[in-house]
Amino acid sequence: MKTVCPVCPRACALEEGQHGYCRARVNSNGRVICENYGRITSFALDPIEKKPLSMFHPGSKILSVGSYGCNMDCAYCQNCEISGADAQSVGWESVSPEVLIETAVRYFPRGNIGIAFTYNEPLIGYEYVLDTAKLAKAAKLSVVLVSNGMIMPEPWKRLLPYVDAANIDLKVFSAEGYRKLGGYFDAVCESISLAAEQIHLEITTLIVPGLNDTDEMMRAEADWISSLSPNIPLHLSRFFPRHRMQNLSPTPPETIYRLANIARESIQHVFTGNL
């Protein structure tokens, strides 16, 4: 009998032993579990601005960790080596929530304020993030997510009380655009709306030529974000050729500046990146 994964809107129906689309969740004895639980592929003490979070403890650093797998398939993925990997195709180290908390605390003297789950899609490892975030609260560590927002409302609501800040990628402001990337537009919008009510939220849109670089789409996106709150910071980043889009030219800088000016008609804090 197949079991449906309850974490993301893909709702993968999995046979016993079968992995989901994300490559990180598996049907084990009739339950879909987080197989990449505690499997860390990437580890760094980063400036908080690199997440990017420009208005959450600016000038601080945060211990950033990632695993493998993703529940979307962006042709321009910047971290495809781990997002497109599974347990057999990338190296990883098993790190329990307790050990990760201890490590983060040891970095206090170097300016660390907490733990950021980033690099691949952290929410496919939902259980690990939740277990660690609960411990982080007791240790007075900030918890940060860098996510595509592809999560069902119920697990998202269970996690948000233990999260301090997030940067969510709003990749393209259309359902059709999200279908091209293997995602679900409405689900991401709902995740953003729920996060905006409870935590410090910033949004990133990587501007990709031919996908999301029109004035009309940016105006619609900015108006929608402003309807949640005009104080939500928006980061517009420049695309560079990557993954399966090696032949596409980088986004012209003037495109980023033009779209940023449009976004500023509705949003108070608009940042430009990768320029």
N, C-alpha and C positions, 0 to 999 in steps of 0.2 A: 504494500500500500504506500502511496506517495504521501509525503508530509510537506505542507506549505510553510515556507520561511516567513515569519511574522515581522521581520525587521524592516524590509524595504518594499517600496511599491511594486517592484517586479513580481513579488509573490511567487518565487520559484517553487514549483511542485517537484519534490525530489524523491527518487527511489532510495532505498537503503544504500548507504555508501556513496551516493551521488553528490557532487559538489554543485553549488549554485553558480549563477552567471559571474558572481564576484570572485570565484575561486578560493574564497576564504571561509565559506560556511558549508556545512556538510550534514547530511542526514545520518545520524548515528543512533541506532536503536529506536527509531521512530521519532526522534527529536532533531530539529535543525539547530546545530550548535556552532559556536564560533571556533573553527579549527585553528585560526591564527591567534588564539588567545595567548597574549604575552610573547608572541614571536616578533621580536624587534629587528628590523633590517637597517634602520637609520636612526642616528642619535647625535644631537648637536646642541650646544648652548648658543642660541640665536638671539640677536636683537629682536625685541618685540615688534619693531617696525617691519621686520622681514616676513611676518605672517600673512598679509600685512595687517597690523593693528596700529593705527596712528594716534588714537585717542584713548588708549587703555594703557595706563602706566608708561607713557613715553619715556624713552631713555633707559628702560630696564631690559633685562635679558630673561629668556625663558628656556627651560630644558625641553627640547623638541624631539619627539619620537615618532616613528612610523613603522608600519608592518608591510604587508603585501596585499594586493588585490584592490579591486574597485568595482562598483556596480554601474558604472557608465563606461563608454568607449569613445572618448574624444580623440579624433584623428590627430590633434595637435598636442596631445598630452605632454606636459613638461617633465613628468616623473614616470614615464612609461616603463622604465627598467624595473620598478617595484609595483606600480599600479597594475601593470599587465602581467605580473608574475604570479606563480603559485608556490607552494611549499618546496617543490622540487627544483624550481628554476632560479632561485635566489637564495643567498645565504642569510640566515637569521640566528638570533640568540634568544633563548627563553629567559624572560625577565618577569618575575611575579610582580603583582601590584605593590606588595610590601617592599620589595627590593627597589622598585622604581621610585617609590616615595622616599626611601632612605637616600637614594642617589640624588634626588632633587634637593633634599635638605642639605646634603653635603655641598651643594653648589650655592647655597645662600651667600657665603663670603664673596662670591664672584658676581653678585648682583642678580641671581636667579630669583624670580617671584613665583615660579610654579612649573606646571607641565603643560605643554601644547601637544595635542594629538594631531599629526599633520603628515605631509609627504605623500602617503597613499590616502585612500578614503577611510578615515578612522571609524565611521559609524557602522561599517560591516563587521567590525570587531566590537560591537556594542557592549557586550558583557564585560569585556576587559576594561573598556573606557569607564563604564559605570562603577565597577568594583574599585578601580583606582581613584576615580573622582570622589567616591565616598570617603576613602582614606585621606585624600588630599585635604578635604575640609577640616578634618581633625588636626592635620599637621599645619594648618594655616597657609596652604599652598593655593595659588590661583590655578584654575583649570580652564584651558583654552582649547577650542576646536577650530580646525581649518577643514571645512567640509563642503561637499557638493549639495548638502541638504536633502539627499535622497533617503528619507527615513519616514516610516509610518508615524502618524500622530501619537499613538499610545506609547511606544517606546521613547519617543522624543520627549513627551511630557514627563515620563519617569526620570529621564536623564537631566533635563534642564535645571532642576533645583540644585544640582551639584556642579553646574557650569557657571563660570564667571563671565566669559567673553567668547565670541565666535566670529570668525570671518567666513561667510558663506558665499560660494561662487554662484552668481546669477549669470549663467553662461550666455543666454540669449533670451530675449523677451518674447518668445512665441512657442506655442506647442509644437509647431512643425519643426522649428529649429532644435528643440529638445529631442524630438524623435530621431533626428539625424545623428545625435550624440548618444543615443541609447538611454535617454532619460525621460522624466515625466515632469513637465512644466508645472502643472497644478500642484503636485506633491511638493516641489521645491518652494513654490510660493507659500504654501501652507506652513512649511517648516520655518521660513523666514518670518512670516506673520507671528507665529507662536514665539519664536526667539525674541522678536522685537518687544514683546510684552514683558519679558522676564529677565533678560541679560543684556550686557553691553554687546551690541551687534554692529559689525561693519560688513560691507558687501563689496565683492570684487567682480568686475566684468573684464575679461580679457578680450580686447577688441580684435577680431579676426576678419580680414577682408572677405567680403561676400557672405558672411554669416550674420554679423550684428553691427555693422558699421554705418547704418543709415541714420540720418537725423531723426526720422520719424520713429524708429525703434528706440533710440536713446531718449527721446522726449516722452514716449509712453512708459519706458522703464523708470525714468526719474519721477514722473508724475505718480506712478504707483508706489514707489519707495516713499515719496513725500506724504502720501496718504496714510502710511503707517506712522511716519515721523520725519519731518524735514531735517532732523538732527542726526539721522543715521548716516555715517560717513560712507561714501562711495569711492572705490578705487578703480580707475580705468587704466588698464595695463596694455602695453604694446606687445603684439604678437611677433614672435620670431619663428622661422621654420623649424619644425620639430616632428618627430615620430613619422606619421604617414603623410605629413604635409611639408615635406622638405623642399618641394618645388615652388611653394608659394612665397612671394616676396614679403618681407616684414611690413607691418602696418606703417604707413607714413606718419611721422610725428605730427604733422599738421592735422591729421584725422583725429588723433587723440585730443589735441588742444581744442579742436572745433566741437567735438562731442562733450568735452568737459565743460565748455561754456554753455552748451545747451542744458546739461544736467544742473548747472548752477542756477538756472532759472527756477528750479524747484527745490534743490537740496543745498543746504548751507555748507557742507564740508565735502568737497570733491577733490580727490588726489589723483595725480597722474604718475604712472610708474613705467619702468623699463625704457626710459627715454635717454 
